[in-house]
Amino acid sequence: MRFDAAFYSYGHPDGIVPHFSGLSLDRKAGPYNLFIAAAQLDLDLARSWMIGDRESDVACARAAGVRAILVKNAHTDVRNTSAVIVAKDLSDAVQHIGVA
């Protein structure tokens, strides 16, 4: 497996640096970065997966039409998630994608 690109939001709603504080299109749960990745890398979002450890990751995936895998951790409530799959760790998530 290899990574073709990485996308990151520099801003934060509670940031202290004026240019990097406040609302931003590229922060999750908004799907902006997934749409940019799809355009740059010619991805079929309907056949793509997003792995995350927070419900905002699942919401981002849903907003972009991507299937979501939620990795369990201290912050997750697996009873109230809309993720397609709940995985015990990153390795487990990757295994689910491999058989899907």
N, C-alpha and C positions, 0 to 999 in steps of 0.2 A: 504494500500500500504506500502511496505517496500523497503529499499535499501539493496541489497546484496553485493555491492562493490562500491568503489569510485576510480577513476583514475585521476591523476593530473600530469601535467608537471611542474617540478621545474625550468626548464631552460627558458630563454627568449633571443630572438635574440639581444636585446640591453642591456643584463645584465652586471653588473659590477664585479661580482664574476666569475673568469675565468672558473671554472668547470661548472658553470650554465649559461654561456653566449654562444651565437652563435646559429647556426641551430641545431634543435633537431627533431628526428623522431616522438616524442610523442606530438608535438604541433599541434594544429589544423591549417590549414585545413587538415592536414594529418590524415588518419583514424587509425593510429597505435593503439591507446588506445581502439577503438571499436573492432579491431581484437583481441586484448588481452582479452578484456571482453568476447567476443564471445567464445574464446577458453576456458577460465577459468570457465565460467558459462553455457556453452553449449547452447548458444543463436543462434537462427535462425535470422540472420541479415535481411533477406528479409521480415520477419514478425515483425521487430523491428522499433521503432520510436526514433528520436532524437529531443529534444526540445532545441532551442537556441534563442539567441537574436541578433545574428550577422550573416552576410552572410557567414563568415568563418565556422560557425556551420552548415549551410546548405551545404556548399561545403564538409565538413567532412562527413556528412551523405550520400551525393551522392557518394562520393568516396568509401564508405563502403557498398553501396547498401541498405542503411537504409532510410526509409521515414522521411522527415524533416518537422517540424513545426517551423515556425519563429514567435517569440513573438514580437509584435510591441513595439517600443520604439523610443527615439529621434535619434537613430543611424540607424534605418531601412529605407530602401526605398522599400516599398511593391510593387511598380510598376516594379522593376527590380530583383525580387527574383525568384529562381527556387524551392522554398519550396512548398510542396504539399498543406500545409495549412498555413494561416497567422492567428494567434490568437491575441486577444486583451490583454491577460495576461496569466499567468501560469495556472490558474484555467480553463480558456477557452481551453487552449491546452490539458489539461488532459481530459476535456469533449469530445473533438474531438477524442481522442484515445479510449475512452470508447464506442463510437458509431461506430468506424471504423471496 
